[in-house]
């Protein structure tokens, strides 16, 4: 799933290419992709894009007073096209969910645009055509952005204290902190030398401070690695930059121990026992059931 660093890189990528350009057409292709009907997709035609913003994991194209908001969900991605196909896409065929065509630099000329695709059969990518970004329920409930200047150690501590939840889940809760998902929560906790199962309310002030530094540092480094890359190269960059997430069975780059995994019904987490849990493997109930 694209998380804050990848969505921020896509924001910058799009901002350079669409700001100041007029929209030719916004075409939902997948039947279920459009989640709002107050603003028809045709309303964007002829309007000029004035900027591209990010809210957590949401991309927000501001177009002539309207907003085209995209959430890539688990398997969505963006593909830039210098020229658009002459034939319109066939609904229900392939991974294409949305196509946005732009007017060229010359009036009426070919302007390229971008496709939004979603792999797999589990479709959860969402597109919203709204008068303001806050009209999207997922944006309205977002917690603070962890890379914003206003996200201070004091703000973070206030979000963590008293929370009787595992710290891994708390970091992923979009209503608490916006933009962190499964992969970067693993990376943040590894950098902080902290168990993903640790209860947030039990953290000491020193642990909270260390976790804040790991959070800011991990996300900032990931954003810097991705900055300026073409959309097609962001996925591979994310994978090469991860130390434990998605690396079950490999050696921890810090201590050399074997990276382990805990599986859940629809996801998994990775961690290093030596770095994070005092050398003790965490219980994997799903695997325990399989071995009985």
Number of C-alpha atoms within 10 A of each C-alpha: 15 25 22 26 26 23 26 24 23 26 21 21 18 22 17 12 14 23 16 15 19 24 24 22 19 20 17 20 23 20 10 14 19 20 13 15 10 10 15 13 18 13 15 24 17 16 19 21 23 17 20 24 20 21 23 24 26 27 23 23 24 23 25 18 13 21 25 22 24 22 22 23 17 16 17 22 25 18 14 18 14 12 14 18 9 6 6 10 16 10 14 12 10 14 20 22 28 25 20 19 21 27 22 18 12 8 9 11 10 16 21 19 24 19 20 21 20 23 15 10 8 9 17 15 24 19 24 23 27 22 17 14 23 14 14 18 9 16 19 12 13 19 17 20 19 22 17 9 7 11 15 14 16 12 13 18 16 12 17 20 15 13 15 13 16 16 23 23 16 21 27 19 16 21 16 18 19 24 30 26 19 19 22 26 24 28 22 24 25 27 21 21 21 24 21 24 14 15 18 23 15 17 19 11 11 9 15 22 17 17 23 22 15 19 22 17 15 22 22 15 13 19 19 12 17 23 18 14 15 15 20 13 10 21 14 9 15 19 13 8 15 16 23 27 23 18 18 17 13 15 16 21 12 12 11 12 16 18 23 22 23 17 14 12 6 5 8 15 20 24 30 34 23 18 21 18 18 12 11 10 16 16 12 14 12 12 13 9 8 7 7 5
